[in-house]
Amino acid sequence: MTDFYTGLLNFFEQHAVRKLLSKEELLLKEGQVENNLYFIHSGAIRVFLLSEYEEVNIRFGYNGSVINSLASFLLQQPSSFYTEALRKTEISVLTRSQLQQFIGLSTENLKGYTAFMESAFAQQIEREIDLLTVSPADRLARVLKRSPTLFQEIPLKHIASYLRMTPETLSRIRKSTTLGSDKSSVL
């Protein structure tokens, strides 16, 4: 899959449009159909659900990440999510048709795309396991194992939402464990 990702990034460089987002700028609103794939050069993006009572973060992307509202992109149906820049963020925007063009260039690209999608699916399964994990400390440990630089990239309140806990609970867990105490001054 590394060859696919490298090829995809090269394709991004040749065909995508670069864009600078301001803090809190929305790339997608609930009800819109996602037609783009975003590569993040700098900054951070979140994908979140706005319920009647709260915002719930479901995915983050930062330097070197590819992100979008995946189900909407794949199924071409209205998104249930919002996609927002958390701070000044530079991205490259590749359209769905451009991605399809890239995939169609070779059998290797098609195989790489399939592996890429399998990886995205596996990440969603990991997210579901995180939500089903009862212990907040275990949820934090699982996320930090997958994304050790998360606290350097994403504000605490958004990580807390992602982990389905209050920022105060997250701070307390971090202080009471060795999971992130050496990084507690970052935020």
Secondary structure as the mmCIF struct_conf table of DSSP 4:
data_model
#
loop_
_struct_conf.conf_type_id
_struct_conf.id
_struct_conf.beg_label_comp_id
_struct_conf.beg_label_asym_id
_struct_conf.beg_label_seq_id
_struct_conf.end_label_comp_id
_struct_conf.end_label_asym_id
_struct_conf.end_label_seq_id
HELX_RH_AL_P HELX_RH_AL_P1 THR A 2 HIS A 15
HELX_LH_PP_P HELX_LH_PP_P1 ALA A 16 ALA A 16
STRN STRN1 VAL A 17 LEU A 21
HELX_LH_PP_P HELX_LH_PP_P2 SER A 22 SER A 22
TURN_TY1_P TURN_TY1_P1 LYS A 23 GLU A 24
STRN STRN2 LEU A 26 LEU A 28
TURN_TY1_P TURN_TY1_P2 GLU A 30 GLY A 31
BEND BEND1 GLN A 32 GLN A 32
STRN STRN3 VAL A 33 VAL A 33
HELX_LH_PP_P HELX_LH_PP_P3 GLU A 34 GLU A 34
STRN STRN4 ASN A 36 SER A 42
BEND BEND2 GLY A 43 GLY A 43
STRN STRN5 ALA A 44 LEU A 50
BEND BEND3 GLU A 52 TYR A 53
STRN STRN6 GLU A 55 TYR A 62
TURN_TY1_P TURN_TY1_P3 ASN A 63 GLY A 64
STRN STRN7 VAL A 66 ILE A 67
HELX_RH_AL_P HELX_RH_AL_P2 LEU A 70 LEU A 75
TURN_TY1_P TURN_TY1_P4 GLN A 76 GLN A 76
STRN STRN8 PRO A 78 PRO A 78
BEND BEND4 SER A 80 SER A 80
STRN STRN9 TYR A 82 ALA A 85
BEND BEND5 LEU A 86 LYS A 88
STRN STRN10 THR A 89 THR A 95
HELX_RH_AL_P HELX_RH_AL_P3 ARG A 96 ILE A 103
TURN_TY1_P TURN_TY1_P5 GLY A 104 LEU A 105
HELX_RH_AL_P HELX_RH_AL_P4 THR A 107 LEU A 132
HELX_RH_AL_P HELX_RH_AL_P5 PRO A 136 ARG A 146
TURN_TY1_P TURN_TY1_P6 PRO A 148 THR A 149
HELX_RH_AL_P HELX_RH_AL_P6 LEU A 150 GLU A 153
BEND BEND6 ILE A 154 ILE A 154
HELX_RH_AL_P HELX_RH_AL_P7 LEU A 156 TYR A 162
TURN_TY1_P TURN_TY1_P7 LEU A 163 ARG A 164
BEND BEND7 MET A 165 MET A 165
HELX_RH_AL_P HELX_RH_AL_P8 PRO A 167 SER A 176
BEND BEND8 THR A 177 GLY A 180
HELX_RH_3T_P HELX_RH_3T_P1 SER A 181 LYS A 183
TURN_TY1_P TURN_TY1_P8 SER A 184 SER A 185
#
